[in-house]
C-alpha cells in the first residue's frame, strides 16, 4: 500500500497544534495573547477573535443548539453590565480585524451601530438596553463570534462562573456549572488540586489588570466532526465514540484532535473576567499528514498517565490511535484493508524504544502552546513569573 504523501494545507495550515514535547500534564499554561505562532503546517494566534471559513456554518450550528436548548446561554442578574462589556469588546475586535466587512460606529448618546456583511446584519442599538439586541447582549455576542463565552465575577476573594454562552462544550455543562466558584468548576480535573494548578490559575486571574490579554490551550479527541460534546448531548456523541472504538481500522477517518484556544482578559468597567473558548477540530488523518505532528501526538498518547487518559475519554481508543499513527508513518497507511493486528504489533515494538525519549518536564506551561521560536518561549516565561507571584 502506498505511503500517504498529501501535503499539509487547508485546516492544518491554521490549526493550533497543542504539543511542544512528548509529554503532557495539566498546568496553568498561559502566555500573552496575539503573538503569532508558527507550526509545522502554517501558523495561528495573531488575534483574540478568530473568523475562518467555518464562520457561517458554526454560527448556524450554535443557533440550532440554542433554539433547542436556551439554557446554553445563561446570565445571572448581576452580570448584565458585564455582558454589555463583553459584547462591545467582541464587536470592536471583529471590526478591527475585518474592517472591510464589519464596522462598529459610535452614534453618540450611548447609541451604537453594528454592521456585519458576512451575516447580513445592520443594527442600531443603545448600550444598556437589552431589548435593542436580539436575545440580549450575551446572546447577540454569541451570534457574531465563533467562540464560546464565559464571564467570571470576582467577589468574596474568589471567581464565580456567573454567565455564559456555551454551545460547544467538551464534556461539561454551562447549565450545571453556572453559579459555581472557579475551584468548584475544576473539581473533577485530575491532579490539578494536588499540584496547586487551579489555585494558582485563580490567583493569576484575580490579579489580571484591564488591557492585559492572555491565552492558553487545551485538547482532547472527538469522534466525528462534532463541536457540541456537552453533557446534554452525550446520548449522541457517546454513541459515536463507542462506534469509533469498535472500528479501529477506520480511526483515521472518524476521530479528530480537538483543541481549544482559550483567551482570558479583564473587562472594563464591570471588572468581570472574560473567558473565550474557540474550538478547532482536525481529523486524525490530516494530523498524520504532518510528520512532526504524527510522531509527537503518538508520543504524548503513549506517555499520558492512565488517570488523564480516563478523564479525557481516551481509554477506549488510546492504543488504537497510537497504532494507527505508527502505521500512517510507516511503509503504508492504515485504510479499510489494513491488518490492524500487524499495525498494533509494530506500534508495540516502537514503544519498546520509548525509554530513549526525554521525560516530560513539569512546568507551568502545559504542552499546549506550540512555540516555534525562542522569543515565544521568553514571552511564556514572563507569563509564568506572573502566575507564580
Residue pairs with C-beta under 8 A, 6 or more apart in sequence:
1 332
1 333
1 335
1 337
1 338
2 332
2 333
3 330
3 331
3 332
3 333
4 285
4 288
4 289
4 328
4 333
6 289
7 289
8 40
8 41
8 42
8 286
8 289
8 290
9 41
9 42
10 286
11 280
11 281
11 282
11 286
12 41
12 42
12 282
12 286
12 287
12 289
12 290
13 41
13 42
13 43
14 42
14 43
14 44
14 52
14 280
15 39
15 41
15 42
15 44
15 259
15 280
15 282
16 37
16 39
16 44
16 45
16 217
16 259
16 261
16 280
16 370
17 39
17 40
17 41
17 257
17 259
17 287
17 290
17 293
17 370
18 217
18 218
18 219
18 259
18 367
18 368
18 369
18 370
19 219
19 296
19 297
19 300
19 367
19 368
19 370
20 367
20 369
20 370
20 371
21 296
21 358
21 360
21 361
21 367
22 296
22 299
22 300
22 303
22 357
22 358
22 360
23 299
23 300
23 303
23 304
23 359
23 360
23 361
23 367
24 300
24 303
24 304
24 308
24 360
24 366
24 367
25 191
25 308
25 360
25 362
25 366
25 367
26 189
26 190
26 191
26 192
26 195
26 197
26 308
26 366
27 197
27 363
27 364
27 365
27 366
28 197
28 200
28 201
28 204
28 216
28 364
28 365
28 366
28 384
28 387
29 216
29 217
29 364
29 365
29 366
29 368
29 369
30 201
30 204
30 214
30 215
30 216
30 264
30 364
30 365
30 380
30 383
30 384
30 386
30 387
31 214
31 215
31 216
31 365
31 369
31 376
31 379
31 380
31 383
32 213
32 214
32 215
32 379
32 382
32 383
33 45
33 48
33 213
33 214
33 215
33 263
33 265
34 45
34 46
34 47
34 48
34 213
35 45
35 376
35 379
36 43
36 44
36 45
36 46
37 43
37 44
37 45
37 369
37 370
37 371
37 372
37 376
38 372
38 373
39 370
39 372
40 290
40 291
40 292
40 293
41 290
41 293
43 372
44 50
44 261
45 215
45 261
47 93
47 97
48 93
48 213
48 215
48 263
48 265
48 276
49 90
49 93
49 94
49 97
49 145
49 147
49 276
50 146
50 147
50 261
50 278
51 94
51 97
51 98
51 118
51 146
52 146
54 146
55 118
55 146
56 118
56 119
58 146
58 168
58 227
59 119
59 143
59 144
59 146
61 167
61 227
61 228
62 142
62 143
62 167
62 168
63 143
65 72
65 167
65 228
66 72
66 73
66 139
66 142
66 167
69 232
71 174
71 175
72 165
72 166
72 167
72 174
72 175
72 230
72 232
73 135
73 138
73 139
73 142
73 164
73 165
74 163
74 164
74 174
74 175
74 178
75 83
75 136
75 138
75 151
75 162
75 163
75 164
76 162
76 163
76 178
76 179
78 153
78 162
79 151
79 153
79 162
79 163
79 272
80 130
80 137
81 269
81 270
82 151
82 153
82 163
82 267
82 270
82 271
82 272
83 136
83 137
83 138
83 141
83 151
83 163
84 127
84 128
84 137
84 270
85 267
85 268
85 269
85 270
85 272
85 274
86 137
86 138
86 141
86 149
86 151
86 267
86 272
86 274
87 133
87 137
87 138
87 140
87 141
88 104
88 112
88 127
89 265
89 267
89 274
90 141
90 144
90 145
90 149
91 104
91 114
91 141
91 144
92 104
94 102
94 104
94 116
94 144
94 145
95 102
95 103
95 104
98 118
101 116
101 117
101 118
102 115
102 116
102 117
102 118
103 113
103 114
103 115
104 112
104 113
104 114
104 115
105 112
105 113
105 114
105 115
106 112
107 113
107 124
110 126
110 127
110 128
111 124
111 125
111 126
111 127
112 124
112 125
112 126
112 127
113 122
113 123
113 124
113 125
114 121
114 122
114 123
114 124
114 125
115 121
115 122
115 123
116 122
116 144
119 143
119 144
121 144
123 133
124 132
125 132
125 133
126 132
130 136
130 137
133 139
133 140
134 140
134 143
135 143
138 149
138 151
138 163
138 164
138 165
139 165
141 149
141 165
142 148
142 149
142 165
142 167
145 276
146 278
147 263
147 276
147 277
147 278
148 164
148 165
148 166
148 167
148 168
148 169
148 276
148 277
148 278
148 279
149 164
149 165
149 166
149 274
149 275
149 276
149 277
150 161
150 163
150 164
150 166
150 174
150 274
150 275
150 276
150 277
151 161
151 162
151 163
151 164
151 267
151 272
151 273
151 274
151 275
152 159
152 160
152 161
152 162
152 182
152 205
152 272
152 273
152 274
152 275
153 159
153 160
153 162
153 163
153 272
154 160
154 206
154 271
154 272
154 273
157 206
158 181
158 182
158 183
158 202
159 181
159 182
159 202
159 205
159 206
159 273
160 179
160 180
160 181
160 182
161 177
161 178
161 179
161 180
161 181
161 182
161 185
162 178
162 179
163 178
163 272
164 174
164 178
165 174
166 174
166 230
166 277
167 227
167 228
167 230
168 227
168 228
168 229
168 230
168 277
168 279
169 228
169 229
169 230
169 231
170 218
170 220
170 222
170 229
170 258
170 260
170 279
171 220
171 229
171 230
171 231
171 234
171 313
172 230
172 231
173 230
173 231
173 232
174 230
175 232
176 231
177 184
177 185
182 198
182 201
182 202
182 205
183 198
183 199
183 202
186 192
186 193
186 198
187 193
188 311
189 198
189 311
190 307
190 308
190 310
190 311
191 197
191 307
191 308
192 198
193 199
200 364
200 387
200 388
201 387
203 387
204 386
204 387
205 264
205 273
207 386
207 389
208 214
208 264
208 265
208 266
208 273
209 266
210 266
210 267
210 268
211 266
212 265
212 266
213 263
213 264
213 265
214 263
214 264
214 265
214 383
215 261
215 262
215 263
215 264
216 262
216 264
216 366
216 368
216 369
217 259
217 260
217 261
217 262
217 366
217 368
217 369
217 370
218 259
218 260
218 262
218 368
219 257
219 258
219 259
219 260
219 368
220 258
220 312
220 313
220 314
221 255
221 256
221 257
221 258
221 312
221 313
221 314
221 317
221 321
222 229
222 237
222 255
222 256
222 258
222 281
223 237
223 240
223 241
223 243
223 244
223 254
223 255
223 256
224 237
224 240
224 244
224 254
224 256
225 256
225 281
225 283
226 236
226 237
226 240
226 281
227 279
227 281
228 237
229 237
229 258
240 254
241 313
241 316
242 316
243 254
244 250
244 251
244 254
244 255
244 316
244 317
245 316
245 317
245 320
247 254
248 317
248 320
248 323
248 324
248 340
249 334
249 335
249 336
249 338
249 340
250 336
251 284
251 317
251 320
251 321
251 324
251 334
252 283
252 284
252 285
252 288
252 324
252 328
252 333
252 334
252 335
253 283
253 284
253 285
254 284
255 283
255 284
255 317
255 321
256 281
256 282
256 283
256 284
257 281
257 282
257 283
257 284
257 287
257 297
258 279
258 280
258 281
259 279
259 280
259 282
259 368
260 277
260 278
260 279
260 280
261 277
261 278
261 280
262 275
262 276
262 277
262 278
263 274
263 275
263 276
263 278
264 273
264 274
264 275
264 276
265 273
265 274
266 272
266 273
266 274
267 273
267 274
284 321
284 324
284 325
285 328
287 293
287 294
287 297
287 325
288 294
288 324
288 325
288 328
288 329
288 333
291 329
294 325
294 328
294 329
295 325
295 329
297 321
297 325
298 321
298 322
298 325
298 326
298 347
299 354
299 357
300 367
301 314
301 318
301 321
301 322
302 322
302 351
302 354
303 354
303 357
303 360
304 312
304 314
304 318
309 315
309 318
314 321
319 344
319 347
320 340
320 344
322 347
322 351
323 340
323 343
323 344
323 346
323 347
324 334
324 343
326 343
326 346
326 347
326 350
327 333
327 334
327 338
327 343
327 346
327 347
328 334
330 346
332 338
334 340
334 343
360 367
363 384
364 384
364 387
364 388
365 380
365 384
369 376
369 380
371 377
371 380
